[in-house]
């Protein structure tokens, strides 16, 4: 579809602000929607018919999809699914959610760039600005030290530059432990905005390489995403086999193939 003429005529800074505003709105609405759906969940799910997957579904069931992704990741599929079905990693995932809530996480994706909060599927340029300031030793707790678009995000609560100490703990991570920038992400494998965040993080890691340590923490939005909890647990099971990142990538790369499965 062609881009509207008026949009092409807007100055670059206005476009950036508009994009940022849309990202913030989506993040805030998602957080509010999560709370509403949580209240509705009891009546909405009770007595409902079993979910039916799409007629042209690639996999017969959610469990079949997890087996396929386990194989794709190079993990033992039977062992992974058994671990998931038994709920062996439920406590670990729940602890990750509680950890995120402690630091003010209420929606996904939520990033902490050297402890500075960025909530939502922001474009690469937003990450680049914050990362570059950190690398230059110019990171600030004052939003006024950042671009107009990030200042607007700060007013909406989607960018909080005041640094927090977010430990990596035992969460899956990659990159040097002494990298100058550590990015901690709280995410949900079934969240569409997280899939966008996944694509952006690939660009970040490709651009900055060894300058970034990336830490992934689970924050499944169970009130609106029926498979979020179990995919998080499955990923934790994959981590036990040393295949977390391969499984993580498979889930996001094929997100549309499994999110609607029974």
Secondary structure in CASP SS format (residue, H / E / C, confidence):
PFRMAT SS
TARGET T0000
AUTHOR 0000-0000-0000
METHOD secondary structure of the structure
MODEL  1
X C 1.00
X C 1.00
X C 1.00
X C 1.00
X H 1.00
X H 1.00
X H 1.00
X H 1.00
X H 1.00
X C 1.00
X C 1.00
X H 1.00
X H 1.00
X H 1.00
X H 1.00
X H 1.00
X H 1.00
X H 1.00
X H 1.00
X H 1.00
X H 1.00
X H 1.00
X H 1.00
X H 1.00
X H 1.00
X H 1.00
X H 1.00
X H 1.00
X H 1.00
X H 1.00
X H 1.00
X H 1.00
X H 1.00
X H 1.00
X H 1.00
X H 1.00
X H 1.00
X H 1.00
X H 1.00
X H 1.00
X H 1.00
X H 1.00
X H 1.00
X H 1.00
X H 1.00
X C 1.00
X C 1.00
X C 1.00
X C 1.00
X C 1.00
X C 1.00
X C 1.00
X C 1.00
X C 1.00
X C 1.00
X C 1.00
X C 1.00
X C 1.00
X C 1.00
X C 1.00
X C 1.00
X H 1.00
X H 1.00
X H 1.00
X H 1.00
X H 1.00
X H 1.00
X H 1.00
X H 1.00
X H 1.00
X H 1.00
X H 1.00
X H 1.00
X C 1.00
X C 1.00
X C 1.00
X H 1.00
X H 1.00
X H 1.00
X H 1.00
X H 1.00
X H 1.00
X H 1.00
X H 1.00
X H 1.00
X C 1.00
X C 1.00
X C 1.00
X C 1.00
X H 1.00
X H 1.00
X H 1.00
X H 1.00
X H 1.00
X H 1.00
X H 1.00
X H 1.00
X H 1.00
X H 1.00
X H 1.00
X H 1.00
X H 1.00
X C 1.00
X C 1.00
X C 1.00
X C 1.00
X C 1.00
X C 1.00
X C 1.00
X E 1.00
X E 1.00
X E 1.00
X E 1.00
X C 1.00
X C 1.00
X E 1.00
X E 1.00
X E 1.00
X E 1.00
X C 1.00
X C 1.00
X C 1.00
X C 1.00
X H 1.00
X H 1.00
X H 1.00
X H 1.00
X H 1.00
X H 1.00
X H 1.00
X H 1.00
X H 1.00
X H 1.00
X H 1.00
X H 1.00
X C 1.00
X C 1.00
X C 1.00
X C 1.00
X C 1.00
X C 1.00
X C 1.00
X H 1.00
X H 1.00
X H 1.00
X C 1.00
X C 1.00
X H 1.00
X H 1.00
X H 1.00
X H 1.00
X H 1.00
X H 1.00
X H 1.00
X H 1.00
X C 1.00
X C 1.00
X C 1.00
X E 1.00
X E 1.00
X C 1.00
X C 1.00
X C 1.00
X C 1.00
X C 1.00
X C 1.00
X C 1.00
X C 1.00
X C 1.00
X C 1.00
X C 1.00
X C 1.00
X E 1.00
X E 1.00
X C 1.00
X C 1.00
X C 1.00
X C 1.00
X C 1.00
X C 1.00
X E 1.00
X E 1.00
X E 1.00
X E 1.00
X E 1.00
X E 1.00
X E 1.00
X C 1.00
X C 1.00
X C 1.00
X C 1.00
X H 1.00
X H 1.00
X H 1.00
X H 1.00
X H 1.00
X H 1.00
X H 1.00
X H 1.00
X H 1.00
X H 1.00
X H 1.00
X H 1.00
X H 1.00
X H 1.00
X H 1.00
X H 1.00
X H 1.00
X H 1.00
X H 1.00
X H 1.00
X E 1.00
X E 1.00
X E 1.00
X E 1.00
X E 1.00
X E 1.00
X E 1.00
X C 1.00
X C 1.00
X C 1.00
X C 1.00
X C 1.00
X C 1.00
X C 1.00
X C 1.00
X C 1.00
X H 1.00
X H 1.00
X H 1.00
X H 1.00
X H 1.00
X H 1.00
X H 1.00
X H 1.00
X H 1.00
X H 1.00
X H 1.00
X H 1.00
X H 1.00
X C 1.00
X C 1.00
X C 1.00
X H 1.00
X H 1.00
X H 1.00
X H 1.00
X H 1.00
X H 1.00
X H 1.00
X H 1.00
X H 1.00
X H 1.00
X C 1.00
X H 1.00
X H 1.00
X H 1.00
X H 1.00
X C 1.00
X C 1.00
X C 1.00
X C 1.00
END
